[in-house]
Amino acid sequence: MNSQQEALIHSLRDRSARDSFSESLIAERLPMKIRALRMDRKLTQAEMATRMDRTQAWVAKLEDPAYAKFSLATLLKVARALDVGLSVDFVPFSRLAREVVAFSERDLQVRSFDEEIVSEQKMLAFGQMQASAVGSSAAEMAGFSVYQGGASWSDAAPERRAANA
């Protein structure tokens, strides 16, 4: 844990501070992320509203940190309109502190399902090329799992894969 995280965790010792922290994090991040994802897809608020069967004003409220009244049904509509998954979870405050300290613009980017599939297909094709060019053991060392009919990318380090085999 770095000093910024430690200071943040220390400031959360009070229950009301933790409650306020959680609420403000959601109120700030969700509107920011909704807007970033909409703009990344080059959608206007009106176009997104059409995808959600809502009005442009309603989408504008979702992007306003002062609004912050998100229901699961609303978030699911947003996820469908943007073609992304939705994950709602309960986490320790240490994880929230870590995420706040490490937050970057990259955290606002989420690929749509179609973008993810295209990327995965490119990675699969790359893995097949690597496997045929240098042999399967070298491809596996590079992070690819080779199987009959193709290859898939693996985030696991070779040591971890070996330990789990």
C-alpha positions as CSV (number, residue, x, y, z in Angstrom):
1,M,0.0,0.0,0.0
2,N,1.5,3.4,-0.9
3,S,1.3,6.6,1.1
4,Q,-1.7,8.0,-0.8
5,Q,-3.7,4.8,-0.1
6,E,-2.6,4.8,3.5
7,A,-3.7,8.4,3.9
8,L,-7.1,7.7,2.2
9,I,-7.7,4.6,4.4
10,H,-6.8,6.6,7.5
11,S,-9.3,9.3,6.5
12,L,-12.0,6.5,6.3
13,R,-11.7,5.4,9.9
14,D,-15.0,7.3,10.6
15,R,-18.1,5.4,9.5
16,S,-19.8,8.6,8.1
17,A,-16.6,9.3,6.1
18,R,-16.7,5.9,4.6
19,D,-20.4,6.3,3.7
20,S,-19.8,9.7,2.2
21,F,-16.7,8.4,0.3
22,S,-18.7,5.5,-1.3
23,E,-21.6,7.7,-2.3
24,S,-19.4,10.4,-3.8
25,L,-17.3,7.9,-5.6
26,I,-20.4,6.5,-7.3
27,A,-21.9,9.9,-7.9
28,E,-18.7,11.1,-9.6
29,R,-17.5,8.0,-11.5
30,L,-20.7,6.7,-13.0
31,P,-21.7,9.9,-14.8
32,M,-18.1,10.4,-15.9
33,K,-17.9,6.8,-17.3
34,I,-21.3,7.0,-19.0
35,R,-20.3,10.2,-20.8
36,A,-16.9,8.8,-21.7
37,L,-18.4,5.6,-23.1
38,R,-21.1,7.5,-25.0
39,M,-18.6,9.8,-26.5
40,D,-16.1,7.0,-27.3
41,R,-18.9,5.5,-29.4
42,K,-19.5,8.8,-31.1
43,L,-23.1,9.0,-29.9
44,T,-25.0,12.1,-29.1
45,Q,-27.1,12.2,-26.0
46,A,-30.2,12.0,-28.3
47,E,-28.8,8.9,-30.1
48,M,-28.1,7.2,-26.8
49,A,-31.6,8.2,-25.6
50,T,-33.1,6.5,-28.6
51,R,-31.2,3.3,-27.9
52,M,-32.6,3.4,-24.3
53,D,-36.1,4.4,-25.3
54,R,-35.7,7.6,-23.2
55,T,-35.3,11.3,-23.8
56,Q,-32.1,13.3,-24.3
57,A,-32.8,15.1,-21.1
58,W,-32.8,11.8,-19.2
59,V,-29.4,10.9,-20.6
60,A,-28.1,14.3,-19.7
61,K,-29.2,13.7,-16.1
62,L,-27.3,10.4,-16.1
63,E,-24.1,12.3,-17.0
64,D,-24.6,14.9,-14.3
65,P,-22.7,14.1,-11.1
66,A,-25.3,16.2,-9.1
67,Y,-28.1,13.8,-10.1
68,A,-26.6,10.4,-8.9
69,K,-29.9,8.5,-8.7
70,F,-29.0,5.2,-10.4
71,S,-31.1,2.1,-10.1
72,L,-29.9,-1.3,-11.3
73,A,-32.6,-1.1,-14.0
74,T,-31.2,2.2,-15.3
75,L,-27.6,0.9,-15.2
76,L,-28.7,-2.2,-17.1
77,K,-30.3,0.0,-19.8
78,V,-27.1,2.0,-20.1
79,A,-25.0,-1.2,-20.4
80,R,-27.3,-2.5,-23.1
81,A,-27.2,0.9,-25.0
82,L,-23.4,0.8,-24.9
83,D,-23.1,-2.9,-25.5
84,V,-21.0,-3.6,-22.4
85,G,-21.5,-5.7,-19.3
86,L,-22.4,-4.4,-15.9
87,S,-20.8,-5.6,-12.7
88,V,-22.1,-4.5,-9.3
89,D,-20.1,-5.7,-6.4
90,F,-19.4,-5.2,-2.7
91,V,-15.7,-4.6,-2.0
92,P,-13.4,-3.7,0.8
93,F,-12.5,-0.1,1.3
94,S,-8.9,-0.9,0.7
95,R,-9.8,-1.9,-2.9
96,L,-11.7,1.3,-3.4
97,A,-8.7,3.3,-2.1
98,R,-6.4,1.5,-4.4
99,E,-8.7,2.2,-7.4
100,V,-9.0,5.8,-6.5
101,V,-5.3,6.4,-6.2
102,A,-4.5,4.4,-9.4
103,F,-7.4,6.0,-11.4
104,S,-6.6,7.1,-14.9
105,E,-8.4,8.0,-18.1
106,R,-7.9,4.4,-19.2
107,D,-10.4,3.3,-16.5
108,L,-13.1,5.1,-18.5
109,Q,-12.6,2.9,-21.6
110,V,-14.6,-0.2,-22.0
111,R,-14.8,-2.1,-25.3
112,S,-18.2,-3.1,-26.7
113,F,-18.9,-6.8,-27.2
114,D,-18.2,-6.5,-31.0
115,E,-14.9,-4.6,-30.3
116,E,-13.9,-7.3,-27.9
117,I,-14.6,-10.1,-30.3
118,V,-12.7,-8.5,-33.1
119,S,-9.7,-8.0,-30.7
120,E,-9.9,-11.6,-29.5
121,Q,-10.1,-12.9,-33.1
122,K,-7.0,-10.8,-34.0
123,M,-5.2,-12.2,-30.9
124,L,-6.3,-15.7,-31.9
125,A,-4.9,-15.2,-35.4
126,F,-1.7,-13.8,-34.0
127,G,-1.4,-16.8,-31.7
128,Q,-1.9,-19.2,-34.6
129,M,0.8,-17.4,-36.6
130,Q,3.2,-17.5,-33.7
131,A,2.5,-21.2,-32.9
132,S,3.1,-22.2,-36.5
133,A,6.2,-19.9,-37.0
134,V,8.1,-20.7,-33.8
135,G,6.5,-23.9,-32.4
136,S,4.0,-24.3,-29.7
137,S,6.4,-24.3,-26.8
138,A,7.7,-20.9,-27.7
139,A,4.2,-19.6,-28.2
140,E,3.2,-20.9,-24.8
141,M,6.2,-19.2,-23.2
142,A,5.0,-15.9,-24.8
143,G,1.6,-16.3,-23.1
144,F,-0.4,-18.3,-25.6
145,S,-2.2,-21.6,-24.8
146,V,-2.1,-23.7,-27.9
147,Y,-4.8,-26.3,-28.4
148,Q,-6.0,-28.3,-31.4
149,G,-7.6,-25.9,-33.8
150,G,-6.1,-22.6,-32.5
151,A,-4.6,-20.6,-29.7
152,S,-5.9,-18.3,-27.0
153,W,-4.2,-15.5,-25.1
154,S,-3.5,-16.1,-21.5
155,D,-2.7,-13.5,-18.9
156,A,-1.2,-16.1,-16.7
157,A,2.6,-16.1,-16.4
158,P,4.3,-19.2,-17.6
159,E,5.4,-20.0,-14.0
160,R,1.8,-19.9,-12.8
161,R,0.6,-22.0,-15.7
162,A,3.3,-24.6,-15.0
163,A,2.4,-24.6,-11.3
164,N,-1.3,-25.1,-12.1
165,A,-0.7,-27.9,-14.6
